Amino acid sequence: MTMQDIWHLPDPETQPEFYADVPAKRLVAFVVDTLVILGLSLLVVPFTAFTGLFFFPLLMAVVGFAYRVVTIARASATWGMQLVAIEFRARDGGRFDLGLAFAHTLGLAISFGLPVLQVVSIVLMLTQPRGQGLSDLVLGSVAVNRRAAM
């Protein structure tokens, strides 16, 4: 990220409240979202004539990808993120649109496919001032505590 990009996002030194406890909230949101994705996937199984049970992990991955793209594109946060009052912001400080939601979700899917990338992402979230994961760094986005208007 360039200095110009950083100017549009809350500064972790002068506005630490935007980043307080965000990594822990992201973990809670991830668990909630995984449970929602599991439930949605179980609802889909009967519509596959129960053959979805034979490829259930793949079905969960597809349902999860769609769930994340749709919820992030609509509210700049998944339902789990909304529950813990965090949301994504783009490098310009704006909310995510469909393209950015897709790109961020694709980055997450790639990280799940290559566990070493997921470990790197977690380490980055725990050590960076803005708590950005690997996909966040690549896209210039951040997860912040929600407020009424930004």
ZATI-744922 format. One record per atom (N, C-alpha, C): residue in one letter; atom name; x, y, z. Coordinates in Angstrom, 3 decimals. Layout:
a,CA,X,Y,Z;
...
***
This chain:
m,N,0.841,-1.179,0.000;
m,CA,0.000,0.000,0.000;
m,C,0.885,1.240,0.000;
t,N,0.475,2.230,-0.745;
t,CA,1.220,3.475,-0.779;
t,C,0.747,4.382,0.339;
m,N,1.508,5.429,0.602;
m,CA,1.110,6.387,1.643;
m,C,-0.232,7.025,1.298;
q,N,-0.486,7.257,0.005;
q,CA,-1.759,7.846,-0.403;
q,C,-2.915,6.908,-0.057;
d,N,-2.730,5.599,-0.262;
d,CA,-3.778,4.634,0.077;
d,C,-4.021,4.594,1.579;
i,N,-2.945,4.596,2.346;
i,CA,-3.058,4.507,3.791;
i,C,-3.815,5.707,4.355;
w,N,-3.687,6.854,3.732;
w,CA,-4.337,8.070,4.201;
w,C,-5.847,7.904,4.282;
h,N,-6.429,7.070,3.428;
h,CA,-7.880,6.887,3.396;
h,C,-8.398,5.926,4.463;
l,N,-7.520,5.148,5.067;
l,CA,-7.923,4.179,6.081;
l,C,-7.583,4.727,7.469;
p,N,-8.323,4.306,8.493;
p,CA,-8.014,4.778,9.844;
p,C,-6.573,4.439,10.224;
d,N,-5.897,5.383,10.855;
d,CA,-4.517,5.199,11.296;
d,C,-4.517,4.414,12.607;
p,N,-3.785,3.296,12.664;
p,CA,-3.803,2.490,13.889;
p,C,-3.161,3.196,15.092;
e,N,-2.331,4.205,14.838;
e,CA,-1.705,4.924,15.954;
e,C,-2.614,6.007,16.516;
t,N,-3.306,6.744,15.647;
t,CA,-4.158,7.837,16.120;
t,C,-5.611,7.417,16.302;
q,N,-6.005,6.295,15.688;
q,CA,-7.375,5.788,15.809;
q,C,-7.368,4.286,16.107;
p,N,-6.736,3.880,17.217;
p,CA,-6.604,2.449,17.514;
p,C,-7.945,1.756,17.757;
e,N,-8.986,2.518,18.071;
e,CA,-10.291,1.907,18.339;
e,C,-10.847,1.169,17.115;
f,N,-10.425,1.566,15.922;
f,CA,-10.889,0.882,14.713;
f,C,-10.335,-0.538,14.612;
y,N,-9.179,-0.785,15.219;
y,CA,-8.498,-2.077,15.092;
y,C,-8.482,-2.893,16.378;
a,N,-9.047,-2.351,17.464;
a,CA,-9.027,-3.042,18.754;
a,C,-9.767,-4.372,18.677;
d,N,-9.092,-5.431,19.040;
d,CA,-9.663,-6.785,19.120;
d,C,-10.150,-7.348,17.782;
v,N,-9.781,-6.744,16.674;
v,CA,-10.271,-7.222,15.374;
v,C,-9.801,-8.648,15.068;
p,N,-8.533,-9.027,15.307;
p,CA,-8.155,-10.421,15.018;
p,C,-9.002,-11.435,15.791;
a,N,-9.265,-11.186,17.063;
a,CA,-10.096,-12.106,17.852;
a,C,-11.526,-12.123,17.322;
k,N,-12.041,-10.968,16.943;
k,CA,-13.394,-10.898,16.384;
k,C,-13.466,-11.626,15.048;
r,N,-12.393,-11.550,14.266;
r,CA,-12.375,-12.273,12.988;
r,C,-12.437,-13.777,13.226;
l,N,-11.774,-14.261,14.267;
l,CA,-11.819,-15.691,14.595;
l,C,-13.233,-16.107,14.988;
v,N,-13.876,-15.333,15.839;
v,CA,-15.252,-15.638,16.246;
v,C,-16.168,-15.600,15.019;
a,N,-15.996,-14.583,14.179;
a,CA,-16.813,-14.470,12.963;
a,C,-16.591,-15.678,12.052;
f,N,-15.355,-16.136,11.942;
f,CA,-15.048,-17.296,11.108;
f,C,-15.784,-18.534,11.607;
v,N,-15.788,-18.740,12.916;
v,CA,-16.485,-19.898,13.498;
v,C,-17.987,-19.802,13.219;
v,N,-18.568,-18.628,13.455;
v,CA,-20.001,-18.419,13.190;
v,C,-20.303,-18.664,11.720;
d,N,-19.493,-18.088,10.833;
d,CA,-19.723,-18.259,9.397;
d,C,-19.594,-19.713,8.971;
t,N,-18.657,-20.430,9.565;
t,CA,-18.509,-21.857,9.246;
t,C,-19.756,-22.633,9.641;
l,N,-20.325,-22.302,10.789;
l,CA,-21.571,-22.961,11.214;
l,C,-22.733,-22.605,10.287;
v,N,-22.805,-21.363,9.841;
v,CA,-23.853,-20.949,8.895;
v,C,-23.671,-21.700,7.571;
i,N,-22.438,-21.782,7.097;
i,CA,-22.151,-22.480,5.830;
i,C,-22.491,-23.967,5.964;
l,N,-22.187,-24.562,7.104;
l,CA,-22.551,-25.964,7.346;
l,C,-24.066,-26.137,7.270;
g,N,-24.792,-25.255,7.936;
g,CA,-26.259,-25.320,7.907;
g,C,-26.824,-25.147,6.510;
l,N,-26.312,-24.166,5.768;
l,CA,-26.783,-23.952,4.393;
l,C,-26.469,-25.154,3.512;
s,N,-25.290,-25.725,3.709;
s,CA,-24.897,-26.894,2.923;
s,C,-25.804,-28.089,3.217;
l,N,-26.149,-28.262,4.477;
l,CA,-27.068,-29.348,4.834;
l,C,-28.449,-29.122,4.217;
l,N,-28.863,-27.873,4.099;
l,CA,-30.142,-27.568,3.450;
l,C,-30.111,-27.869,1.952;
v,N,-28.946,-27.759,1.345;
v,CA,-28.801,-27.998,-0.095;
v,C,-28.804,-29.490,-0.420;
v,N,-28.298,-30.315,0.491;
v,CA,-28.137,-31.754,0.232;
v,C,-29.401,-32.418,-0.318;
p,N,-30.594,-32.209,0.239;
p,CA,-31.780,-32.863,-0.328;
p,C,-32.046,-32.474,-1.790;
f,N,-31.635,-31.270,-2.174;
f,CA,-31.854,-30.818,-3.552;
f,C,-30.873,-31.464,-4.526;
t,N,-29.897,-32.191,-4.001;
t,CA,-28.958,-32.933,-4.855;
t,C,-29.332,-34.410,-4.885;
a,N,-30.541,-34.744,-4.455;
a,CA,-30.988,-36.137,-4.316;
a,C,-30.039,-36.894,-3.389;
f,N,-29.533,-36.183,-2.404;
f,CA,-28.633,-36.692,-1.375;
f,C,-27.280,-37.157,-1.903;
t,N,-26.997,-36.921,-3.190;
t,CA,-25.660,-37.243,-3.702;
t,C,-24.631,-36.248,-3.173;
g,N,-25.092,-35.091,-2.700;
g,CA,-24.195,-34.103,-2.119;
g,C,-23.434,-34.625,-0.916;
l,N,-23.961,-35.670,-0.279;
l,CA,-23.263,-36.253,0.858;
l,C,-21.941,-36.896,0.436;
f,N,-21.861,-37.345,-0.836;
f,CA,-20.645,-37.994,-1.324;
f,C,-19.529,-37.002,-1.598;
f,N,-19.876,-35.740,-1.823;
f,CA,-18.864,-34.704,-2.056;
f,C,-19.138,-33.486,-1.162;
f,N,-19.520,-33.786,0.090;
f,CA,-19.932,-32.739,1.018;
f,C,-18.870,-31.659,1.247;
p,N,-17.579,-32.006,1.402;
p,CA,-16.582,-30.939,1.568;
p,C,-16.539,-29.982,0.372;
l,N,-16.665,-30.508,-0.835;
l,CA,-16.693,-29.658,-2.022;
l,C,-17.967,-28.814,-2.038;
l,N,-19.085,-29.420,-1.676;
l,CA,-20.350,-28.687,-1.599;
l,C,-20.231,-27.538,-0.600;
m,N,-19.630,-27.803,0.561;
m,CA,-19.435,-26.740,1.561;
m,C,-18.540,-25.631,1.024;
a,N,-17.515,-25.991,0.270;
a,CA,-16.616,-24.989,-0.298;
a,C,-17.360,-24.080,-1.277;
v,N,-18.203,-24.673,-2.120;
v,CA,-18.968,-23.891,-3.100;
v,C,-20.003,-23.010,-2.399;
v,N,-20.743,-23.588,-1.473;
v,CA,-21.741,-22.817,-0.716;
v,C,-21.050,-21.704,0.068;
g,N,-19.919,-22.025,0.689;
g,CA,-19.169,-21.037,1.464;
g,C,-18.660,-19.898,0.611;
f,N,-18.175,-20.224,-0.584;
f,CA,-17.678,-19.185,-1.490;
f,C,-18.816,-18.240,-1.865;
a,N,-19.943,-18.816,-2.252;
a,CA,-21.095,-17.995,-2.635;
a,C,-21.586,-17.158,-1.448;
y,N,-21.689,-17.781,-0.281;
y,CA,-22.135,-17.082,0.925;
y,C,-21.241,-15.883,1.224;
r,N,-19.942,-16.093,1.188;
r,CA,-19.011,-15.013,1.511;
r,C,-19.074,-13.887,0.475;
v,N,-19.097,-14.230,-0.795;
v,CA,-19.146,-13.189,-1.822;
v,C,-20.424,-12.364,-1.678;
v,N,-21.557,-13.030,-1.550;
v,CA,-22.846,-12.318,-1.477;
v,C,-22.929,-11.457,-0.223;
t,N,-22.600,-12.009,0.938;
t,CA,-22.748,-11.228,2.170;
t,C,-21.751,-10.078,2.241;
i,N,-20.527,-10.307,1.781;
i,CA,-19.531,-9.231,1.807;
i,C,-19.881,-8.151,0.791;
a,N,-20.371,-8.537,-0.386;
a,CA,-20.754,-7.545,-1.395;
a,C,-21.943,-6.701,-0.930;
r,N,-22.851,-7.299,-0.189;
r,CA,-24.054,-6.570,0.266;
r,C,-23.788,-5.672,1.466;
a,N,-22.985,-6.136,2.427;
a,CA,-22.834,-5.393,3.676;
a,C,-21.377,-5.131,4.059;
s,N,-20.444,-5.486,3.186;
s,CA,-19.017,-5.365,3.472;
s,C,-18.615,-6.221,4.679;
a,N,-19.449,-7.223,4.970;
a,CA,-19.192,-8.131,6.089;
a,C,-20.064,-9.369,5.938;
t,N,-19.559,-10.491,6.440;
t,CA,-20.380,-11.700,6.503;
t,C,-21.316,-11.573,7.699;
w,N,-22.238,-12.509,7.845;
w,CA,-23.146,-12.470,8.997;
w,C,-22.369,-12.606,10.300;
g,N,-21.335,-13.433,10.302;
g,CA,-20.506,-13.573,11.495;
g,C,-19.789,-12.280,11.834;
m,N,-19.290,-11.590,10.825;
m,CA,-18.629,-10.311,11.048;
m,C,-19.624,-9.269,11.570;
q,N,-20.831,-9.276,11.039;
q,CA,-21.846,-8.344,11.516;
q,C,-22.171,-8.617,12.979;
l,N,-22.204,-9.899,13.360;
l,CA,-22.496,-10.279,14.738;
l,C,-21.471,-9.699,15.716;
v,N,-20.194,-9.681,15.321;
v,CA,-19.137,-9.161,16.198;
v,C,-18.768,-7.711,15.881;
a,N,-19.564,-7.066,15.028;
a,CA,-19.429,-5.628,14.732;
a,C,-18.112,-5.238,14.070;
i,N,-17.718,-6.019,13.050;
i,CA,-16.586,-5.616,12.218;
i,C,-17.016,-5.647,10.765;
e,N,-16.263,-4.947,9.923;
e,CA,-16.550,-4.935,8.491;
e,C,-15.267,-4.669,7.724;
f,N,-15.289,-5.005,6.441;
f,CA,-14.153,-4.736,5.573;
f,C,-14.263,-3.338,5.001;
r,N,-13.108,-2.730,4.790;
r,CA,-13.026,-1.453,4.092;
r,C,-11.950,-1.572,3.018;
a,N,-12.241,-0.980,1.863;
a,CA,-11.305,-0.979,0.740;
a,C,-10.199,0.042,1.001;
r,N,-9.190,0.030,0.167;
r,CA,-8.054,0.946,0.349;
r,C,-8.464,2.406,0.324;
d,N,-9.583,2.730,-0.328;
d,CA,-10.043,4.122,-0.361;
d,C,-10.952,4.454,0.821;
g,N,-11.133,3.491,1.737;
g,CA,-11.980,3.698,2.904;
g,C,-13.429,3.320,2.666;
g,N,-13.778,3.009,1.422;
g,CA,-15.150,2.645,1.095;
g,C,-15.459,1.189,1.392;
r,N,-16.723,0.874,1.259;
r,CA,-17.173,-0.501,1.481;
r,C,-16.822,-1.366,0.274;
f,N,-16.819,-2.668,0.482;
f,CA,-16.525,-3.610,-0.594;
f,C,-17.666,-3.627,-1.607;
d,N,-17.314,-3.747,-2.873;
d,CA,-18.292,-3.988,-3.928;
d,C,-18.181,-5.464,-4.335;
l,N,-18.947,-5.865,-5.341;
l,CA,-18.962,-7.273,-5.754;
l,C,-17.582,-7.749,-6.195;
g,N,-16.875,-6.951,-6.967;
g,CA,-15.548,-7.351,-7.447;
g,C,-14.556,-7.559,-6.318;
l,N,-14.541,-6.642,-5.386;
l,CA,-13.618,-6.753,-4.258;
l,C,-14.023,-7.902,-3.331;
a,N,-15.330,-8.103,-3.153;
a,CA,-15.806,-9.234,-2.347;
a,C,-15.375,-10.551,-2.988;
f,N,-15.491,-10.646,-4.311;
f,CA,-15.068,-11.852,-5.024;
f,C,-13.562,-12.059,-4.878;
a,N,-12.773,-11.000,-5.086;
a,CA,-11.318,-11.107,-4.997;
a,C,-10.875,-11.512,-3.594;
h,N,-11.489,-10.928,-2.583;
h,CA,-11.123,-11.256,-1.200;
h,C,-11.484,-12.712,-0.882;
t,N,-12.658,-13.140,-1.320;
t,CA,-13.083,-14.521,-1.086;
t,C,-12.199,-15.500,-1.851;
l,N,-11.800,-15.142,-3.066;
l,CA,-10.884,-15.989,-3.834;
l,C,-9.548,-16.117,-3.105;
g,N,-9.051,-15.022,-2.557;
g,CA,-7.813,-15.063,-1.779;
g,C,-7.945,-15.978,-0.576;
l,N,-9.082,-15.914,0.091;
l,CA,-9.330,-16.796,1.234;
l,C,-9.365,-18.256,0.787;
a,N,-10.032,-18.531,-0.328;
a,CA,-10.119,-19.902,-0.843;
a,C,-8.735,-20.445,-1.207;
i,N,-7.900,-19.603,-1.812;
i,CA,-6.538,-20.025,-2.157;
i,C,-5.741,-20.311,-0.888;
s,N,-5.923,-19.458,0.130;
s,CA,-5.239,-19.682,1.413;
s,C,-5.673,-20.985,2.064;
f,N,-6.962,-21.323,1.956;
f,CA,-7.433,-22.595,2.501;
f,C,-6.833,-23.754,1.722;
g,N,-6.639,-23.585,0.436;
g,CA,-6.073,-24.638,-0.400;
g,C,-4.584,-24.866,-0.152;
l,N,-3.892,-23.819,0.279;
l,CA,-2.466,-23.904,0.582;
l,C,-2.271,-23.482,2.039;
p,N,-2.324,-24.429,2.949;
p,CA,-2.320,-24.104,4.384;
p,C,-1.174,-23.197,4.828;
v,N,-0.020,-23.283,4.182;
v,CA,1.085,-22.408,4.575;
v,C,0.697,-20.938,4.376;
l,N,-0.080,-20.653,3.342;
l,CA,-0.550,-19.280,3.129;
l,C,-1.517,-18.851,4.227;
q,N,-2.333,-19.785,4.704;
q,CA,-3.254,-19.460,5.792;
q,C,-2.484,-19.166,7.075;
v,N,-1.423,-19.921,7.324;
v,CA,-0.591,-19.671,8.501;
v,C,0.064,-18.290,8.388;
v,N,0.594,-17.972,7.211;
v,CA,1.191,-16.648,6.982;
v,C,0.148,-15.561,7.222;
s,N,-1.054,-15.764,6.730;
s,CA,-2.130,-14.789,6.890;
s,C,-2.457,-14.565,8.372;
i,N,-2.541,-15.640,9.134;
i,CA,-2.842,-15.526,10.565;
i,C,-1.724,-14.788,11.289;
v,N,-0.472,-15.123,10.964;
v,CA,0.662,-14.436,11.590;
v,C,0.608,-12.942,11.266;
l,N,0.300,-12.613,10.018;
l,CA,0.195,-11.197,9.636;
l,C,-0.912,-10.496,10.426;
m,N,-2.070,-11.134,10.567;
m,CA,-3.180,-10.520,11.310;
m,C,-2.785,-10.230,12.750;
l,N,-1.978,-11.104,13.318;
l,CA,-1.603,-10.947,14.726;
l,C,-0.430,-9.998,14.937;
t,N,0.300,-9.648,13.869;
t,CA,1.510,-8.837,14.039;
t,C,1.462,-7.476,13.341;
q,N,0.596,-7.281,12.379;
q,CA,0.529,-6.012,11.650;
q,C,-0.298,-4.985,12.433;
p,N,0.055,-3.711,12.346;
p,CA,-0.702,-2.691,13.082;
p,C,-2.183,-2.631,12.696;
r,N,-2.479,-2.917,11.434;
r,CA,-3.870,-2.888,10.971;
r,C,-4.519,-4.273,11.022;
g,N,-3.792,-5.289,11.458;
g,CA,-4.348,-6.631,11.578;
g,C,-4.755,-7.242,10.246;
q,N,-4.040,-6.877,9.188;
q,CA,-4.388,-7.361,7.851;
q,C,-3.850,-8.765,7.606;
g,N,-4.692,-9.597,6.993;
g,CA,-4.261,-10.900,6.537;
g,C,-3.621,-10.778,5.161;
l,N,-3.228,-11.898,4.604;
l,CA,-2.554,-11.903,3.305;
l,C,-3.428,-11.312,2.205;
s,N,-4.690,-11.734,2.134;
s,CA,-5.595,-11.189,1.116;
s,C,-5.795,-9.690,1.310;
d,N,-5.888,-9.261,2.567;
d,CA,-6.046,-7.836,2.859;
d,C,-4.839,-7.043,2.358;
l,N,-3.645,-7.557,2.615;
l,CA,-2.441,-6.854,2.171;
l,C,-2.385,-6.753,0.653;
v,N,-2.715,-7.844,-0.023;
v,CA,-2.685,-7.843,-1.491;
v,C,-3.694,-6.850,-2.054;
l,N,-4.894,-6.806,-1.454;
l,CA,-5.968,-5.939,-1.964;
l,C,-5.932,-4.537,-1.369;
g,N,-5.133,-4.335,-0.320;
g,CA,-5.090,-3.032,0.342;
g,C,-6.302,-2.779,1.216;
s,N,-6.967,-3.837,1.648;
s,CA,-8.184,-3.701,2.458;
s,C,-7.869,-3.954,3.927;
v,N,-8.821,-3.604,4.785;
v,CA,-8.690,-3.860,6.216;
v,C,-10.023,-4.303,6.786;
a,N,-9.965,-4.988,7.914;
a,CA,-11.167,-5.262,8.698;
a,C,-11.109,-4.311,9.887;
v,N,-12.184,-3.588,10.118;
v,CA,-12.222,-2.595,11.200;
v,C,-13.492,-2.778,12.030;
n,N,-13.457,-2.243,13.230;
n,CA,-14.655,-2.189,14.052;
n,C,-15.634,-1.252,13.373;
r,N,-16.876,-1.644,13.357;
r,CA,-17.932,-0.878,12.695;
r,C,-18.271,0.362,13.490;
r,N,-18.645,1.412,12.785;
r,CA,-19.229,2.576,13.426;
r,C,-20.363,3.065,12.565;
a,N,-21.148,3.964,13.047;
a,CA,-22.368,4.395,12.351;
a,C,-22.075,4.921,10.958;
a,N,-21.130,5.802,10.787;
a,CA,-20.789,6.358,9.474;
a,C,-19.306,6.610,9.408;
m,N,-18.718,6.284,8.260;
m,CA,-17.285,6.465,8.100;
m,C,-17.007,7.334,6.911;
***
